[in-house]
Amino acid sequence: MLCLQRFEYAEAVDTIRQQVSEFRTTLKSSETRIPKAFPIKKIGISRIHAPNGVSTIRIEFACPTFVDREAILGRFLLQLQNASIPGSRQAVEVMPAPESSTKKSVVESYHQPAVTYLYGNGSGSFQFLRDTSSLQATSKFVFYKDEYLTQGEIDAVVGAYKEIYSFANVEAFFRHEMEQRRRNALFGRGRNATAATVAPPDSKEEAIQQLQGLGIDVFEPTQNENSLTWDSLAGYEKVKLEIEDTVVLALQNPELYERIARKTRCRYESNRPRAVLFEGPPGTGKTLSARIIAQQAGIPMIHIPIESVVSKWYGDSEKKMSAIFDACEKLDGAIIFIDEIDALAGDRSGGTMHEASRRILSVLLQKVEGFASAKKTTVVCATNRKQDLDAALISRFDLSIRYNLPDEKTRRAVFGRYARQLSEEELSQLAAVSSQLSCRDIKEVG
């Protein structure tokens, strides 16, 4: 059967990328009904080596929050089952993910698989990862398959990807846009009402409402037993100690730091880190560390998604960035977290920076400098491409902390957290052969 034709990794990658590329070109053409603002997502394909030595193909793509993800998942399964031989071991079995009887913290439920589908012969699996922490504006579909893909599997992957842009999801996009415009209008935002027209908030509550109206995620500290601590981040003991000594203590005791600075310096200048850079590969705990800092200091974390800042209207992006920082000044302390800062503040020296990015960078530099007097506010930026950051921005950071891929001891601890059914020997074996995996990779594999 044609649908059972086998494709090795390189050939499978070329086939999928060609089909997806052709489809995306069609989406961008004027003949389609896809609105220009509809987010067109990329599809990621990689190869990982399982602990048993088997080469595994991993395929993933993101879905916007407004799409019918269950319909996309159903489309994938239907095509996958239609391509398999009825009654064979290649048929797909459905196994719901186990539900814990205890209440999960936000971090524990982040990327928790809503359902896992397993091949009958154990050669493949497919997970629908629901992002319940709102740290990202998307959920992910991840497909694992050992050694090769069949034509039917390729068709299922591409078909599921195309389902994102179905007529029903385009309608959902328009409803999402209308709701966003309604919220923007409520908080003084819109095409004819830019961030510059938003009245500064008078209280902490109004500031939080305004930030949420601007599309910003606000994570306030909690006072329960599931509160975040450094135990939530396995390993990285030196990193945690450095953050605790330089950032957390300064936020917990701002007056003490101010008094020390006044008594030990000829010219007063605060010695509290007002801007910190986390650098390192994705999935190594940078975002989680920012959450823990805010929790330990008893202040909210303000997560600024890149997509909430960038606007198609001229001059709107930098005004929105300015409005976000102005609202944060009313919070009596906060961790302002900007992930993938390199996307907003690249290097200007090459002469290729877009004018809009240049204006955003200018505002960011001014605001970071202006927070020097804010005793309990720290700007934390994260990047995996420090070399691409503008030199002026790098100079604003009082502290730069490096997150490397986890060492063997840390990998073993992470495997132990998400695969408690394994023995000590099995955990050690997994840790020994997973040197290229991040904590997030281990969590998904586990």
C-alpha positions as CSV (number, residue, x, y, z in Angstrom):
1,M,0.0,0.0,0.0
2,L,1.2,3.5,-0.9
3,C,0.3,4.8,2.6
4,L,2.8,2.4,4.1
5,Q,5.8,3.5,2.0
6,R,8.7,4.2,4.4
7,F,10.7,7.4,4.6
8,E,13.9,7.6,6.6
9,Y,14.6,10.8,8.6
10,A,16.2,13.0,5.9
11,E,13.6,12.0,3.2
12,A,10.8,12.5,5.7
13,V,12.0,15.9,6.6
14,D,12.2,17.0,3.0
15,T,8.8,15.6,2.2
16,I,7.0,17.3,5.1
17,R,8.8,20.6,4.7
18,Q,8.0,20.7,1.0
19,Q,4.3,20.0,1.6
20,V,4.1,22.5,4.4
21,S,6.0,25.2,2.4
22,E,3.7,24.8,-0.5
23,F,0.7,25.1,1.8
24,R,2.0,28.2,3.6
25,T,2.7,29.8,0.2
26,T,-1.0,29.2,-0.6
27,L,-2.1,30.7,2.7
28,K,-0.2,33.9,1.9
29,S,-1.7,34.3,-1.5
30,S,-4.5,36.7,-2.2
31,E,-6.8,33.9,-3.3
32,T,-7.3,32.5,0.1
33,R,-9.7,33.6,2.9
34,I,-7.0,33.5,5.6
35,P,-6.7,37.0,7.1
36,K,-3.3,38.7,7.0
37,A,-3.1,38.9,10.8
38,F,-3.8,35.1,11.2
39,P,-0.6,33.6,12.8
40,I,1.1,31.1,10.4
41,K,3.0,28.7,12.5
42,K,6.1,26.8,11.6
43,I,6.5,23.1,12.0
44,G,9.6,21.7,13.8
45,I,11.3,18.4,12.9
46,S,14.2,16.9,14.8
47,R,15.9,13.6,15.6
48,I,16.7,12.4,19.1
49,H,18.4,9.3,20.3
50,A,16.4,7.3,22.9
51,P,18.3,5.7,25.8
52,N,17.8,2.3,24.1
53,G,19.8,3.6,21.1
54,V,16.8,3.9,18.7
55,S,16.8,7.0,16.5
56,T,13.4,8.8,17.1
57,I,11.9,11.4,14.9
58,R,10.1,14.3,16.7
59,I,7.7,16.5,15.0
60,E,5.9,19.4,16.6
61,F,3.8,22.5,15.7
62,A,2.1,25.2,17.8
63,C,-1.6,26.0,17.8
64,P,-3.0,29.4,18.7
65,T,-5.3,29.5,21.7
66,F,-8.4,30.2,19.6
67,V,-8.4,27.1,17.4
68,D,-10.3,23.9,18.1
69,R,-7.4,21.7,19.2
70,E,-9.5,18.7,19.7
71,A,-10.6,18.8,16.1
72,I,-7.0,19.0,15.0
73,L,-6.1,16.1,17.1
74,G,-9.1,14.1,15.8
75,R,-8.0,14.8,12.2
76,F,-4.5,13.5,12.9
77,L,-5.8,10.3,14.5
78,L,-8.4,9.6,11.8
79,Q,-5.8,9.9,9.1
80,L,-3.3,7.9,11.1
81,Q,-5.8,5.1,11.7
82,N,-7.0,5.1,8.1
83,A,-3.4,4.6,7.0
84,S,-2.7,1.7,9.2
85,I,-3.6,-1.9,8.5
86,P,-6.8,-2.9,10.5
87,G,-6.1,-5.5,13.2
88,S,-2.3,-5.1,12.9
89,R,0.1,-4.2,15.7
90,Q,0.6,-0.9,13.8
91,A,-3.0,0.2,14.8
92,V,-3.1,3.1,17.2
93,E,-4.3,2.5,20.8
94,V,-5.5,5.4,23.0
95,M,-4.2,5.8,26.5
96,P,-5.4,8.7,28.6
97,A,-2.7,10.4,30.6
98,P,-2.9,9.6,34.4
99,E,-4.6,12.2,36.5
100,S,-3.0,13.0,39.8
101,S,-5.3,13.1,42.9
102,T,-3.3,16.0,44.3
103,K,-3.6,19.5,43.1
104,K,-0.8,20.5,40.8
105,S,1.0,23.8,40.9
106,V,1.1,26.0,37.9
107,V,4.6,24.8,37.0
108,E,3.8,21.1,37.4
109,S,0.8,21.4,35.1
110,Y,2.7,23.4,32.5
111,H,2.8,21.3,29.3
112,Q,1.0,18.5,31.1
113,P,-0.1,16.1,28.4
114,A,-3.9,16.1,28.1
115,V,-3.9,12.7,26.4
116,T,-1.3,10.4,25.1
117,Y,-1.8,8.1,22.1
118,L,0.5,5.1,21.8
119,Y,1.2,2.7,18.9
120,G,0.3,-0.8,19.6
121,N,3.9,-1.9,19.0
122,G,5.4,0.9,21.1
123,S,7.1,2.5,18.1
124,G,5.4,5.9,18.3
125,S,3.4,8.2,20.4
126,F,1.6,11.5,20.1
127,Q,0.9,14.1,22.8
128,F,-1.4,17.0,23.0
129,L,0.4,19.4,25.3
130,R,-1.9,21.9,26.9
131,D,-0.2,25.1,28.2
132,T,-2.1,25.8,31.4
133,S,0.4,28.3,32.8
134,S,-0.3,31.0,30.1
135,L,3.5,31.6,29.8
136,Q,3.0,31.0,26.1
137,A,0.1,31.9,23.9
138,T,0.0,28.5,22.2
139,S,-0.3,24.8,22.9
140,K,1.9,22.2,21.1
141,F,1.2,18.9,19.3
142,V,4.2,16.6,19.5
143,F,4.6,13.4,17.5
144,Y,7.3,10.8,18.2
145,K,8.1,8.0,15.8
146,D,11.0,5.5,15.9
147,E,13.4,5.2,12.9
148,Y,11.1,6.1,10.0
149,L,7.8,7.6,8.9
150,T,5.2,6.1,6.5
151,Q,3.4,8.1,3.8
152,G,0.3,7.7,5.9
153,E,2.0,9.3,8.9
154,I,3.3,12.1,6.9
155,D,-0.2,12.8,5.5
156,A,-1.6,12.7,9.0
157,V,1.0,15.3,10.3
158,V,0.5,17.6,7.3
159,G,-3.3,17.2,7.5
160,A,-3.4,18.1,11.2
161,Y,-1.2,21.1,10.5
162,K,-3.6,22.2,7.7
163,E,-6.6,21.8,10.0
164,I,-5.3,24.9,12.0
165,Y,-6.4,27.0,9.0
166,S,-9.8,25.5,8.5
167,F,-12.9,27.6,7.9
168,A,-14.1,27.0,11.5
169,N,-10.8,28.1,12.9
170,V,-10.7,31.2,10.7
171,E,-14.1,32.1,12.2
172,A,-12.7,31.5,15.7
173,F,-9.9,33.9,14.8
174,F,-12.3,36.6,13.9
175,R,-14.2,36.1,17.2
176,H,-10.9,36.2,19.1
177,E,-10.0,39.4,17.3
178,M,-13.4,41.0,18.2
179,E,-13.0,40.0,21.8
180,Q,-9.5,41.4,21.9
181,R,-10.7,44.7,20.4
182,R,-13.4,44.8,23.0
183,R,-10.9,44.5,25.7
184,N,-8.6,47.0,24.1
185,A,-11.5,49.5,23.8
186,L,-12.3,48.9,27.5
187,F,-8.7,49.8,28.5
188,G,-8.3,52.6,25.9
189,R,-6.6,50.6,23.2
190,G,-7.3,50.2,19.6
191,R,-6.4,51.5,16.1
192,N,-7.4,55.0,17.0
193,A,-6.4,54.9,20.6
194,T,-2.8,53.9,21.1
195,A,-0.9,53.2,24.3
196,A,0.0,56.8,24.6
197,T,-3.7,57.6,25.3
198,V,-4.0,55.1,28.2
199,A,-4.4,57.0,31.5
200,P,-1.8,56.0,34.1
201,P,-3.3,53.7,36.7
202,D,-4.0,55.1,40.2
203,S,-3.7,51.9,42.1
204,K,-2.1,48.4,42.1
205,E,-5.5,46.9,41.1
206,E,-5.9,49.3,38.2
207,A,-2.3,48.7,37.1
208,I,-2.9,44.9,37.0
209,Q,-6.1,45.4,35.0
210,Q,-4.4,47.7,32.6
211,L,-1.5,45.2,32.1
212,Q,-3.9,42.4,31.4
213,G,-5.8,44.6,29.0
214,L,-2.5,45.1,27.1
215,G,-2.1,41.3,26.8
216,I,0.4,40.9,29.6
217,D,0.5,37.9,31.9
218,V,0.5,38.8,35.6
219,F,1.5,36.1,38.1
220,E,0.9,37.2,41.6
221,P,2.6,35.4,44.6
222,T,0.6,32.8,46.4
223,Q,0.5,31.9,50.1
224,N,-0.2,28.1,50.0
225,E,1.8,24.9,50.3
226,N,2.1,24.6,46.5
227,S,4.1,27.9,46.4
228,L,7.1,27.9,44.1
229,T,10.5,27.3,45.8
230,W,13.9,26.5,44.5
231,D,13.1,22.9,45.0
232,S,10.9,23.3,41.9
233,L,14.1,23.6,39.8
234,A,16.2,20.5,40.0
235,G,20.0,21.0,40.0
236,Y,21.6,24.3,39.2
237,E,22.8,24.8,42.8
238,K,25.4,27.4,42.0
239,V,23.0,29.4,39.8
240,K,20.3,29.3,42.5
241,L,22.8,30.4,45.2
242,E,24.0,33.3,43.1
243,I,20.4,34.5,42.4
244,E,19.5,34.1,46.0
245,D,22.5,36.1,47.2
246,T,22.4,38.9,44.6
247,V,18.7,39.3,43.6
248,V,16.3,37.7,46.1
249,L,18.0,39.1,49.2
250,A,18.1,42.6,47.7
251,L,14.4,42.4,46.9
252,Q,13.5,41.1,50.3
253,N,15.6,43.7,52.1
254,P,15.7,46.8,49.9
255,E,16.1,49.3,52.8
256,L,19.1,47.4,54.1
257,Y,20.8,47.5,50.7
258,E,20.1,51.2,50.4
259,R,21.6,51.9,53.8
260,I,24.7,49.9,53.1
261,A,25.2,51.7,49.7
262,R,24.8,55.2,51.4
263,K,27.3,54.4,54.1
264,T,30.0,52.7,51.9
265,R,30.0,54.8,48.8
266,C,31.3,58.4,48.4
267,R,28.5,59.1,45.9
268,Y,25.3,57.4,46.5
269,E,24.5,54.7,43.9
270,S,22.3,51.7,44.6
271,N,24.1,48.3,44.7
272,R,20.9,46.4,44.0
273,P,20.7,44.6,40.6
274,R,17.9,46.4,38.7
275,A,18.4,44.5,35.5
276,V,19.5,40.8,35.2
277,L,20.1,38.7,32.1
278,F,19.5,35.0,32.0
279,E,21.3,33.4,29.1
280,G,21.4,29.8,27.9
281,P,19.7,27.1,25.8
282,P,15.9,26.8,25.8
283,G,14.3,24.6,28.5
284,T,17.0,25.1,31.1
285,G,14.9,26.9,33.8
286,K,15.2,30.6,33.0
287,T,11.5,31.4,33.0
288,L,10.9,29.2,36.1
289,S,13.7,31.0,37.9
290,A,12.0,34.3,37.3
291,R,8.8,32.9,38.7
292,I,10.6,31.7,41.8
293,I,12.3,35.0,42.4
294,A,9.0,36.8,42.3
295,Q,7.4,34.3,44.6
296,Q,10.3,34.4,47.1
297,A,10.2,38.2,47.1
298,G,6.4,38.3,47.5
299,I,5.9,40.4,44.4
300,P,4.1,39.7,41.1
301,M,5.9,38.6,37.9
302,I,5.0,40.5,34.8
303,H,5.6,38.3,31.8
304,I,5.8,40.4,28.6
305,P,5.1,38.1,25.5
306,I,6.8,39.4,22.4
307,E,3.5,39.2,20.4
308,S,1.8,41.5,23.0
309,V,4.3,44.3,22.2
310,V,4.7,44.2,18.5
311,S,2.0,46.0,16.5
312,K,1.4,46.6,12.9
313,W,0.5,50.3,13.5
314,Y,3.3,52.8,13.2
315,G,4.7,53.9,16.6
316,D,2.3,51.6,18.5
317,S,4.9,49.1,19.7
318,E,7.1,51.5,21.6
319,K,4.1,53.2,23.1
320,K,2.8,49.9,24.3
321,M,6.2,49.0,25.8
322,S,6.2,52.4,27.6
323,A,2.7,51.9,28.9
324,I,3.6,48.5,30.3
325,F,6.5,49.9,32.3
326,D,4.5,52.9,33.4
327,A,1.8,50.5,34.8
328,C,4.5,48.4,36.6
329,E,5.6,51.5,38.5
330,K,2.3,51.3,40.4
331,L,2.8,47.8,41.6
332,D,5.1,48.5,44.5
333,G,7.6,46.0,43.2
334,A,7.6,43.4,40.5
335,I,9.7,41.1,38.4
336,I,9.3,42.3,34.8
337,F,10.2,39.3,32.7
338,I,10.9,39.5,28.9
339,D,11.7,36.2,27.2
340,E,13.5,36.0,23.9
341,I,14.7,39.6,24.4
342,D,16.9,39.2,21.3
343,A,13.8,39.3,19.2
344,L,13.1,42.9,20.4
345,A,16.5,44.2,21.0
346,G,19.0,42.9,18.5
347,D,22.4,44.4,17.6
348,R,22.2,47.8,15.8
349,S,25.8,47.7,14.7
350,G,25.1,45.6,11.6
351,G,22.8,48.2,10.2
352,T,20.0,45.7,9.5
353,M,17.8,46.5,12.5
354,H,14.2,47.4,11.5
355,E,13.2,51.0,12.5
356,A,10.4,49.7,14.7
357,S,12.8,47.5,16.6
358,R,15.1,50.4,17.0
359,R,12.4,52.5,18.6
360,I,11.4,49.6,20.9
361,L,15.0,49.2,22.0
362,S,15.3,52.9,22.7
363,V,12.2,52.8,25.0
364,L,13.5,49.7,26.7
365,L,16.9,51.2,27.4
366,Q,15.3,54.3,28.9
367,K,12.9,52.3,31.1
368,V,15.5,49.9,32.4
369,E,17.7,52.9,33.3
370,G,14.7,54.6,35.0
371,F,14.0,51.7,37.3
372,A,17.2,52.4,39.2
373,S,15.1,54.1,41.9
374,A,12.5,51.4,42.2
375,K,13.5,49.5,45.3
376,K,11.5,46.3,44.7
377,T,11.4,46.1,40.9
378,T,13.8,44.1,38.8
379,V,13.9,43.6,35.0
380,V,14.8,40.1,34.1
381,C,15.5,39.3,30.4
382,A,16.2,35.8,28.9
383,T,17.9,34.9,25.7
384,N,19.7,31.9,24.1
385,R,21.5,34.3,21.7
386,K,23.4,36.8,23.9
387,Q,25.8,37.5,21.0
388,D,22.8,39.0,19.1
389,L,21.9,41.6,21.8
390,D,22.6,45.3,21.3
391,A,25.8,46.4,23.2
392,A,23.9,49.3,24.9
393,L,21.3,46.9,26.3
394,I,24.0,44.4,27.6
395,S,25.7,47.3,29.4
396,R,22.4,48.0,31.3
397,F,22.5,44.5,32.9
398,D,24.0,44.5,36.4
399,L,24.2,40.8,36.4
400,S,24.4,38.0,33.8
401,I,23.7,34.4,34.8
402,R,24.5,31.5,32.5
403,Y,22.2,28.4,32.3
404,N,24.0,25.5,30.7
405,L,22.4,22.2,29.7
406,P,21.9,20.1,32.9
407,D,24.8,18.0,34.1
408,E,24.4,14.3,34.7
409,K,23.4,14.7,38.4
410,T,20.8,17.3,37.4
411,R,19.5,15.1,34.6
412,R,19.1,12.2,37.0
413,A,17.1,14.4,39.4
414,V,14.8,15.6,36.6
415,F,14.2,12.0,35.3
416,G,13.5,10.9,38.9
417,R,10.9,13.7,39.3
418,Y,8.9,12.7,36.1
419,A,9.6,9.0,36.0
420,R,9.2,7.8,39.5
421,Q,8.5,4.2,38.4
422,L,12.1,3.8,37.3
423,S,14.7,2.2,39.5
424,E,17.9,3.9,40.7
425,E,20.0,2.1,38.1
426,E,17.6,3.0,35.3
427,L,17.7,6.6,36.3
428,S,21.4,6.6,36.3
429,Q,21.5,5.0,32.8
430,L,19.1,7.6,31.4
431,A,21.1,10.4,32.9
432,A,24.3,9.0,31.4
433,V,23.0,8.9,27.8
434,S,21.0,12.2,27.7
435,S,23.8,14.8,27.7
436,Q,22.2,16.9,24.9
437,L,18.8,17.1,26.6
438,S,17.5,20.2,28.4
439,C,15.3,19.9,31.5
440,R,12.2,20.6,29.3
441,D,13.3,17.8,26.9
442,I,13.7,15.4,29.8
443,K,10.3,16.4,31.2
444,E,8.6,15.7,27.8
445,V,10.4,12.4,27.3
446,G,9.6,11.3,30.9
